[in-house]
């Protein structure tokens, strides 16, 4: 007869991932508690990393700022207050301030431009990562499944792209397509592409020899069904982690292109272009470059921490 535990002890055993025991309710009836859901298991593993929880909280805050920028920002991002050019951050005795983070060289509120820049930076990250992730997953899937000449051709092209510094490759792409926000997104997507291709190929090669793939092939599944319905869903975890980490790279590359004048063009409130336009005033008004730099730092750190937590939670070998 199996061991009988009270309900609270059985729940604790489930939380510790111990083998499920038979539970006795208040009437003496025996039953087995339901196993925890996948989301609950994922969140329990994710929450063990405090840095990941902090990073996810910061990402959530950034999303709220991006969605509510028109309401949260105290001023229009391009409104110029000529009487307050290079005004320093100042707070009144009652805790209020007209320009909490000061103004830039033409009198625009830095806080408002940073809030609207959050929307633009997240948009750049989403579009760039979506393009590179989609193309990278398809190319890596094709290379890992068919192997041979197709694999060699795709991977040698990716090796050539990886041999070039990422910023130099992005500058070359923007120089060909022309400066602008849309072209900068395409350039960033091309820079990130090789990482997804190599990761997807390695995951496909590892999964292609497993028994469930062989069973599906024997059952009559075609190549397209095996690739996209059987193999690709089981390769999603590392790609999701890489996509989260790719957000930070996309934001950094976008800021670098904007700083060089090849990304978003003035007066667009983009963090890199804000740094470039205020660089000459760094000694006289250091706040004009400090706050955009801090915005980039905090955003990149938040996505990196979240990506580390996702990696620990989705990889069973790294779970503590």
N, C-alpha and C positions, 0 to 999 in steps of 0.2 A: 504494500500500500504506500503511495507517495506521501512525502512529508506534507503536513498541513500547516500553513502559516496564517496568522491573522492578517487582515487586509492591509494595515499600515506596513507590516514587515514585507509583504509581497510587493507593495508599491516601491519600497526602498530597494528590493532586489532587482526590480525592473529598471530603476534609475541607475543601478550599478552594473547593468548589463549582465547580471547573473542568470543562470538557467531558471526559467519560470517554474515556480512551485504551485501546488494546488492551494487555493485560498478557501477558507471557510468563512461564510457570512454569519450574520447574527443568528440565523436559524439553523446553523450547522450544515447548510448545503455547500457542497464543494464545487468550485469552478476555477478556471485558469484565467488570470487577468490578460486583457488584450495587450499585445506588444505596443511600444510607443511608435508614433507615426514617424515617417521619414523626415518630415520637417522638424519634428521635435528632436530627433537624434542629431540632425544637422545643426540646429540652433544650440543644442547643448555642447557640441564640439566647438562651434564657432565662439560661443560665449566664454569658453575657457581662456581665450586669448583676450586679455583686457585691452591691449592695443588695438585689436581688430574691432572691438565694440566702440572704442573711442573714434576710430577712423570711420566706421559706419555712421555714427552720430554726426560727425562733421560732414559726411557726404549728404546725409539727409538734410542738414541745415543748408548746405549749398543748393540743393534741389529746391528747397523752400524759397531761398533768396532768388533763384533763377525764375521760378514760376511767378512769384509775387513782386518782381522788380519794379513794376510800374506803380505798385501801391506802397511798397516798403521804402523805396528811395525817396529822400526828402526833397530832391530837386530833379528837374529833367537833366539827363546826362550831358546834353550839349548846350545847356543854358549858360550864358556868360554874364558874370557879374563884374564888370570892369572896375568897379570901385573896391573890389576885394581880391585883386590879383596877388597870388602867392601869400594869401592870408594863412597864418599858422593855425594849428588846431587850438581851439580855446573853448572853455566851458564857463557858463555863467554860474553865479552863486546858487541858483535854483536847480542846477544840473542840466539846463538846456543849452543848446548851442545851435547857431545857424549853420555853421560848417564844422561838424565834429572832427573831421580829419584834415581840415584846411582846404585850400583851393590850389589849382594848377596855374601855370603862367598866364593863362587867358581868363582866369576867374571862374572856372568850372568847379563844381563841388566834387572833391575826390571820392567821398563816400558813395555818392550817387553813381559815379562812373564805375567804381569797383563793383557795386551791386549789379549794374547792367552788364559789366564785363563777365560776371559769373555766368550769366545766361549764355553769353557768346562762347566762353571757354568750354562749358559743358556741351553746347551744341557742336563745337568743333570735335570734341572727344567722341561724342556719340556717332557722328557721321563718319569720321575717319576710322574709328574702330569697327563700325559696322561694315564698311567697305572692305577693309583689310581682312576682317574675320571671315566674311562670306567668301571672298576670293581665295584666301589662304586655306580655308577648310576644303573647298572644292579641289584646288590644285594638290593639296596634300593627300586628299582621299584618292584622287586619280593616280598620283605617283606611288602611293603605298599599296594600292590594290593591283595595278597592272604591272608595276616594276619594269625591268628591262629598259628599253630605249626611252620610253616615256618618262620613267623615273629619272634616268640620267639627264635628259634634256631639261626637265623642270628643276632638278636640284642644282645642276651646274649654273643655271641662270640665277637661282637664289644665292648661290655662293658668290657670284660676281657682284650682286647687289649688296651682300653683307661685307664684301671686301672694301666697299666705299664707306667713309664716315657718314653717319646718318644725316647730320646737318648739311654736309656737302652735297649729298644726293638730293635732299629736299630743295636746296638752293638751285641745283641744276634743273630739277623738274619745274620749279616756279619760273626760272629764267626762260625755259622753253614755252611754258603755257602763258606766262605773263603774271605780274603781281596782282594779288587780290585774295579775298577770303576764300572763295570757292576753290580756286587753284591751289591755295595753301592746304586745304583739306585733302585734295587729290594727292598732293605731294607727300603729306604725312601718311596717308593710307599706303602709298607705294613704299615708303620707308619702313612701315611696320609689317608689310606683307611677308617678307622672308621668315620672320619668327613664327607666324601662324602656319606657314607651309611646312616648315621643319617639324614643328610640334605635332601637327595633324598627321604627317607621314609616319612619324615614329609611333604614334598611338594606333594608327591603322595597321601597321605591320605587327604590332603586339597583339591586336585583336583578331587579325585575319586568320590566325592558326588555331583559334580556340574551337572547342567542340560545338558551341551553338552556331557558329558560322558554318562549320562542316555539315551540321544537321540541316540547316536551312538550304545549303547547296544541294544536298541529297534529296531534299523535299521538292526540288524543282525551282527554287528561287533564282531569278535572273541576276545579271551583274548589277543593274541599277537598283534593284530591290535589296540586294546584299549590301551595296555601298551605302545607300541613303537611309534604309529602314532598319538594317541589322547592325552594321558596323558603326556608322557615324554617331548615332545616339549614345553609344558606349564610349565614345571619344570626347564627349562634350565637357566633362569635368576639367581636364587640363586646359581646354580652350577657353572656358569661362574664366578661369584664374588668370590666364594670359591676357584676356580682354580687359579684365579689371586693372591689371598692371599696365596695360597698354594705354589706358586713359591718362595716366600720369605722363607717359612719354609723349602722347599727343599734345597735352597741354604745354609741356616744356617746348616741344618743337614749334607749336603755334606761337608761343611767346617769343622764341628766338627769331622766327621769320618776321613777326611783327616788329621786333626791335630793329631788325635790319631793313625794314621798310618794304618787305616782300609779302607780308601777310595782309591783315586788315589795314585799310588805309584810313587816315584821319578824315573826319572826327569820330570814327567808330570807337566806342569805349572798350578797347581790347588791352589787356594788361601789358603785353609786350610793347605795343605802340605807345602806351602811356609812359613806360620807362624811357623809350627813345626820345619822346618829345620833351621830357623833363630832365634829361641827363645833364645838360649844361647848367642847371640850377642846383646841382647836388650839394654844393658847399653853402650856398646862400639859403636854400630851402630844402633841407634833407627829407622832409616828409613827403615830397612829391615823388620820390623814388622808393622810400621805405615801405609805404603801405602797398603799392602794387607788387613789390618784391615779396612782402609777407603774404599777400593773397596767393601768389604762385606757390610759395613754399608750403603753406597750410593745405592747399588743394592737392598738391602732389603727394604730400605726406599722408593725407587722409585716404587717398586711393591706394597708396602702397600698403598702408596698414590693413585696409579692407582686403586687398588681394592676398596678403599673407594669411589672414584669418580664413579666407575661402580655401586657400591651398591646404591648410591644416585640417579644415572640416571635411573637404571633399576627398582627401587622400587617406584611406584607412591606415596606411603605414605610418602616417604622421600624427594620428590621434593619440592623445595621452590618456 
